[in-house]
Amino acid sequence: MWYFTWILGIGLALAFGIINVMWLEAEMPSDNTDE
C-alpha cells in the first residue's frame, strides 16, 4: 500500500501550501489600492 502513503504525503503537502498561502495573505495587509 505504497500509494496510500504517497497520496497522503502529497495531500499533506498541498494542504500545507494552501494554508501557508492563506496565512500569508491574512498576515500581509494589502492597502496598496491606489486606483
PQR file with spaces between the fields and no chain letter, atoms N, CA, C, O and H, PARSE charges and radii, in Angstrom:
ATOM       1  N    MET     1       0.843   -1.213    0.000 -0.4000 1.5000
ATOM       2  CA   MET     1       0.000    0.000    0.000 -0.0000 2.0000
ATOM       3  C    MET     1       0.871    1.253    0.000  0.5500 1.7000
ATOM       4  O    MET     1       0.689    2.149    0.825 -0.5500 1.4000
ATOM       5  N    TRP     2       1.806    1.303   -0.923 -0.4000 1.5000
ATOM       6  CA   TRP     2       2.698    2.469   -1.001 -0.0000 2.0000
ATOM       7  C    TRP     2       1.953    3.679   -1.540  0.5500 1.7000
ATOM       8  O    TRP     2       2.302    4.817   -1.227 -0.5500 1.4000
ATOM       9  H    TRP     2       1.954    0.576   -1.593  0.4000 1.0000
ATOM      10  N    TYR     3       0.919    3.436   -2.354 -0.4000 1.5000
ATOM      11  CA   TYR     3       0.190    4.560   -2.960 -0.0000 2.0000
ATOM      12  C    TYR     3      -0.568    5.346   -1.897  0.5500 1.7000
ATOM      13  O    TYR     3      -0.791    6.547   -2.050 -0.5500 1.4000
ATOM      14  H    TYR     3       0.635    2.512   -2.609  0.4000 1.0000
ATOM      15  N    PHE     4      -0.968    4.664   -0.812 -0.4000 1.5000
ATOM      16  CA   PHE     4      -1.698    5.356    0.254 -0.0000 2.0000
ATOM      17  C    PHE     4      -0.811    6.409    0.914  0.5500 1.7000
ATOM      18  O    PHE     4      -1.232    7.549    1.111 -0.5500 1.4000
ATOM      19  H    PHE     4      -0.787    3.689   -0.688  0.4000 1.0000
ATOM      20  N    THR     5       0.412    6.024    1.251 -0.4000 1.5000
ATOM      21  CA   THR     5       1.328    6.983    1.879 -0.0000 2.0000
ATOM      22  C    THR     5       1.729    8.065    0.882  0.5500 1.7000
ATOM      23  O    THR     5       1.947    9.216    1.262 -0.5500 1.4000
ATOM      24  H    THR     5       0.754    5.098    1.091  0.4000 1.0000
ATOM      25  N    TRP     6       1.827    7.691   -0.403 -0.4000 1.5000
ATOM      26  CA   TRP     6       2.195    8.661   -1.445 -0.0000 2.0000
ATOM      27  C    TRP     6       1.110    9.722   -1.583  0.5500 1.7000
ATOM      28  O    TRP     6       1.404   10.917   -1.609 -0.5500 1.4000
ATOM      29  H    TRP     6       1.650    6.756   -0.711  0.4000 1.0000
ATOM      30  N    ILE     7      -0.153    9.282   -1.673 -0.4000 1.5000
ATOM      31  CA   ILE     7      -1.275   10.219   -1.796 -0.0000 2.0000
ATOM      32  C    ILE     7      -1.410   11.044   -0.512  0.5500 1.7000
ATOM      33  O    ILE     7      -1.700   12.239   -0.563 -0.5500 1.4000
ATOM      34  H    ILE     7      -0.392    8.311   -1.651  0.4000 1.0000
ATOM      35  N    LEU     8      -1.198   10.399    0.633 -0.4000 1.5000
ATOM      36  CA   LEU     8      -1.299   11.115    1.901 -0.0000 2.0000
ATOM      37  C    LEU     8      -0.224   12.194    1.993  0.5500 1.7000
ATOM      38  O    LEU     8      -0.499   13.309    2.436 -0.5500 1.4000
ATOM      39  H    LEU     8      -0.962    9.429    0.674  0.4000 1.0000
ATOM      40  N    GLY     9       0.985   11.869    1.580 -0.4000 1.5000
ATOM      41  CA   GLY     9       2.077   12.845    1.619 -0.0000 2.0000
ATOM      42  C    GLY     9       1.811   14.017    0.695  0.5500 1.7000
ATOM      43  O    GLY     9       2.030   15.169    1.068 -0.5500 1.4000
ATOM      44  H    GLY     9       1.208   10.963    1.220  0.4000 1.0000
ATOM      45  N    ILE    10       1.336   13.726   -0.521 -0.4000 1.5000
ATOM      46  CA   ILE    10       1.051   14.812   -1.471 -0.0000 2.0000
ATOM      47  C    ILE    10      -0.120   15.652   -0.968  0.5500 1.7000
ATOM      48  O    ILE    10      -0.110   16.876   -1.100 -0.5500 1.4000
ATOM      49  H    ILE    10       1.158   12.790   -0.824  0.4000 1.0000
ATOM      50  N    GLY    11      -1.118   15.003   -0.398 -0.4000 1.5000
ATOM      51  CA   GLY    11      -2.266   15.738    0.149 -0.0000 2.0000
ATOM      52  C    GLY    11      -1.834   16.658    1.286  0.5500 1.7000
ATOM      53  O    GLY    11      -2.284   17.801    1.368 -0.5500 1.4000
ATOM      54  H    GLY    11      -1.126   14.009   -0.291  0.4000 1.0000
ATOM      55  N    LEU    12      -0.968   16.164    2.157 -0.4000 1.5000
ATOM      56  CA   LEU    12      -0.490   16.994    3.260 -0.0000 2.0000
ATOM      57  C    LEU    12       0.338   18.158    2.740  0.5500 1.7000
ATOM      58  O    LEU    12       0.236   19.273    3.251 -0.5500 1.4000
ATOM      59  H    LEU    12      -0.602   15.236    2.090  0.4000 1.0000
ATOM      60  N    ALA    13       1.155   17.903    1.730 -0.4000 1.5000
ATOM      61  CA   ALA    13       1.981   18.965    1.158 -0.0000 2.0000
ATOM      62  C    ALA    13       1.101   20.038    0.517  0.5500 1.7000
ATOM      63  O    ALA    13       1.344   21.232    0.696 -0.5500 1.4000
ATOM      64  H    ALA    13       1.238   16.997    1.316  0.4000 1.0000
ATOM      65  N    LEU    14       0.083   19.614   -0.226 -0.4000 1.5000
ATOM      66  CA   LEU    14      -0.823   20.578   -0.860 -0.0000 2.0000
ATOM      67  C    LEU    14      -1.580   21.370    0.203  0.5500 1.7000
ATOM      68  O    LEU    14      -1.713   22.589    0.094 -0.5500 1.4000
ATOM      69  H    LEU    14      -0.114   18.644   -0.371  0.4000 1.0000
ATOM      70  N    ALA    15      -2.072   20.681    1.226 -0.4000 1.5000
ATOM      71  CA   ALA    15      -2.810   21.357    2.292 -0.0000 2.0000
ATOM      72  C    ALA    15      -1.901   22.354    3.011  0.5500 1.7000
ATOM      73  O    ALA    15      -2.327   23.464    3.331 -0.5500 1.4000
ATOM      74  H    ALA    15      -1.964   19.691    1.314  0.4000 1.0000
ATOM      75  N    PHE    16      -0.652   21.963    3.265 -0.4000 1.5000
ATOM      76  CA   PHE    16       0.286   22.858    3.942 -0.0000 2.0000
ATOM      77  C    PHE    16       0.567   24.092    3.100  0.5500 1.7000
ATOM      78  O    PHE    16       0.638   25.205    3.620 -0.5500 1.4000
ATOM      79  H    PHE    16      -0.306   21.061    3.005  0.4000 1.0000
ATOM      80  N    GLY    17       0.727   23.891    1.794 -0.4000 1.5000
ATOM      81  CA   GLY    17       0.973   25.025    0.895 -0.0000 2.0000
ATOM      82  C    GLY    17      -0.214   25.966    0.851  0.5500 1.7000
ATOM      83  O    GLY    17      -0.044   27.184    0.892 -0.5500 1.4000
ATOM      84  H    GLY    17       0.669   22.987    1.371  0.4000 1.0000
ATOM      85  N    ILE    18      -1.421   25.410    0.766 -0.4000 1.5000
ATOM      86  CA   ILE    18      -2.625   26.252    0.707 -0.0000 2.0000
ATOM      87  C    ILE    18      -2.793   27.027    2.012  0.5500 1.7000
ATOM      88  O    ILE    18      -3.103   28.218    2.000 -0.5500 1.4000
ATOM      89  H    ILE    18      -1.559   24.421    0.733  0.4000 1.0000
ATOM      90  N    ILE    19      -2.585   26.337    3.145 -0.4000 1.5000
ATOM      91  CA   ILE    19      -2.717   27.010    4.442 -0.0000 2.0000
ATOM      92  C    ILE    19      -1.651   28.089    4.585  0.5500 1.7000
ATOM      93  O    ILE    19      -1.926   29.159    5.128 -0.5500 1.4000
ATOM      94  H    ILE    19      -2.333   25.369    3.155  0.4000 1.0000
ATOM      95  N    ASN    20      -0.440   27.824    4.107 -0.4000 1.5000
ATOM      96  CA   ASN    20       0.641   28.800    4.192 -0.0000 2.0000
ATOM      97  C    ASN    20       0.300   30.039    3.379  0.5500 1.7000
ATOM      98  O    ASN    20       0.512   31.162    3.838 -0.5500 1.4000
ATOM      99  H    ASN    20      -0.216   26.955    3.666  0.4000 1.0000
ATOM     100  N    VAL    21      -0.227   29.845    2.170 -0.4000 1.5000
ATOM     101  CA   VAL    21      -0.599   30.980    1.318 -0.0000 2.0000
ATOM     102  C    VAL    21      -1.729   31.776    1.965  0.5500 1.7000
ATOM     103  O    VAL    21      -1.695   33.007    1.985 -0.5500 1.4000
ATOM     104  H    VAL    21      -0.399   28.933    1.797  0.4000 1.0000
ATOM     105  N    MET    22      -2.731   31.070    2.494 -0.4000 1.5000
ATOM     106  CA   MET    22      -3.856   31.760    3.137 -0.0000 2.0000
ATOM     107  C    MET    22      -3.373   32.548    4.351  0.5500 1.7000
ATOM     108  O    MET    22      -3.834   33.666    4.583 -0.5500 1.4000
ATOM     109  H    MET    22      -2.759   30.071    2.478  0.4000 1.0000
ATOM     110  N    TRP    23      -2.439   31.973    5.137 -0.4000 1.5000
ATOM     111  CA   TRP    23      -1.929   32.652    6.315 -0.0000 2.0000
ATOM     112  C    TRP    23      -1.125   33.891    5.916  0.5500 1.7000
ATOM     113  O    TRP    23      -1.231   34.940    6.551 -0.5500 1.4000
ATOM     114  H    TRP    23      -2.065   31.065    4.948  0.4000 1.0000
ATOM     115  N    LEU    24      -0.318   33.757    4.854 -0.4000 1.5000
ATOM     116  CA   LEU    24       0.460   34.909    4.387 -0.0000 2.0000
ATOM     117  C    LEU    24      -0.470   36.008    3.881  0.5500 1.7000
ATOM     118  O    LEU    24      -0.235   37.187    4.146 -0.5500 1.4000
ATOM     119  H    LEU    24      -0.232   32.905    4.338  0.4000 1.0000
ATOM     120  N    GLU    25      -1.521   35.634    3.159 -0.4000 1.5000
ATOM     121  CA   GLU    25      -2.471   36.625    2.653 -0.0000 2.0000
ATOM     122  C    GLU    25      -3.169   37.323    3.814  0.5500 1.7000
ATOM     123  O    GLU    25      -3.443   38.521    3.740 -0.5500 1.4000
ATOM     124  H    GLU    25      -1.712   34.676    2.944  0.4000 1.0000
ATOM     125  N    ALA    26      -3.457   36.592    4.881 -0.4000 1.5000
ATOM     126  CA   ALA    26      -4.141   37.182    6.031 -0.0000 2.0000
ATOM     127  C    ALA    26      -3.178   38.048    6.841  0.5500 1.7000
ATOM     128  O    ALA    26      -3.597   39.041    7.438 -0.5500 1.4000
ATOM     129  H    ALA    26      -3.234   35.619    4.942  0.4000 1.0000
ATOM     130  N    GLU    27      -1.898   37.686    6.870 -0.4000 1.5000
ATOM     131  CA   GLU    27      -0.918   38.440    7.648 -0.0000 2.0000
ATOM     132  C    GLU    27      -0.534   39.746    6.963  0.5500 1.7000
ATOM     133  O    GLU    27      -0.380   40.771    7.628 -0.5500 1.4000
ATOM     134  H    GLU    27      -1.559   36.880    6.386  0.4000 1.0000
ATOM     135  N    MET    28      -0.378   39.719    5.640 -0.4000 1.5000
ATOM     136  CA   MET    28       0.047   40.916    4.923 -0.0000 2.0000
ATOM     137  C    MET    28      -1.159   41.778    4.554  0.5500 1.7000
ATOM     138  O    MET    28      -1.994   41.351    3.757 -0.5500 1.4000
ATOM     139  H    MET    28      -0.502   38.886    5.100  0.4000 1.0000
ATOM     140  N    PRO    29      -1.265   42.979    5.117 -0.5600 1.5000
ATOM     141  CA   PRO    29      -2.363   43.881    4.748  0.2800 2.0000
ATOM     142  C    PRO    29      -2.134   44.474    3.366  0.5500 1.7000
ATOM     143  O    PRO    29      -1.102   45.095    3.114 -0.5500 1.4000
ATOM     144  N    SER    30      -3.088   44.284    2.481 -0.4000 1.5000
ATOM     145  CA   SER    30      -2.939   44.790    1.106 -0.0000 2.0000
ATOM     146  C    SER    30      -3.643   46.137    0.987  0.5500 1.7000
ATOM     147  O    SER    30      -4.784   46.218    0.532 -0.5500 1.4000
ATOM     148  H    SER    30      -3.927   43.780    2.685  0.4000 1.0000
ATOM     149  N    ASP    31      -2.949   47.188    1.400 -0.4000 1.5000
ATOM     150  CA   ASP    31      -3.516   48.537    1.347 -0.0000 2.0000
ATOM     151  C    ASP    31      -2.982   49.305    0.143  0.5500 1.7000
ATOM     152  O    ASP    31      -3.019   50.535    0.124 -0.5500 1.4000
ATOM     153  H    ASP    31      -2.022   47.122    1.770  0.4000 1.0000
ATOM     154  N    ASN    32      -2.489   48.590   -0.854 -0.4000 1.5000
ATOM     155  CA   ASN    32      -1.874   49.270   -1.997 -0.0000 2.0000
ATOM     156  C    ASN    32      -2.878   49.410   -3.148  0.5500 1.7000
ATOM     157  O    ASN    32      -2.558   49.125   -4.302 -0.5500 1.4000
ATOM     158  H    ASN    32      -2.459   47.591   -0.838  0.4000 1.0000
ATOM     159  N    THR    33      -4.078   49.847   -2.820 -0.4000 1.5000
ATOM     160  CA   THR    33      -5.091   50.076   -3.866 -0.0000 2.0000
ATOM     161  C    THR    33      -5.100   51.567   -4.179  0.5500 1.7000
ATOM     162  O    THR    33      -5.846   52.333   -3.569 -0.5500 1.4000
ATOM     163  H    THR    33      -4.338   50.078   -1.882  0.4000 1.0000
ATOM     164  N    ASP    34      -4.273   51.971   -5.124 -0.4000 1.5000
ATOM     165  CA   ASP    34      -4.136   53.394   -5.455 -0.0000 2.0000
ATOM     166  C    ASP    34      -5.132   53.832   -6.516  0.5500 1.7000
ATOM     167  O    ASP    34      -5.175   55.009   -6.873 -0.5500 1.4000
ATOM     168  H    ASP    34      -3.666   51.349   -5.620  0.4000 1.0000
ATOM     169  N    GLU    35      -5.937   52.899   -7.026 -0.4000 1.5000
ATOM     170  CA   GLU    35      -6.893   53.295   -8.059 -0.0000 2.0000
ATOM     171  C    GLU    35      -8.058   53.933   -7.366  0.5500 1.7000
ATOM     172  O    GLU    35      -9.010   54.357   -8.023 -0.5500 1.4000
ATOM     173  H    GLU    35      -5.902   51.943   -6.736  0.4000 1.0000
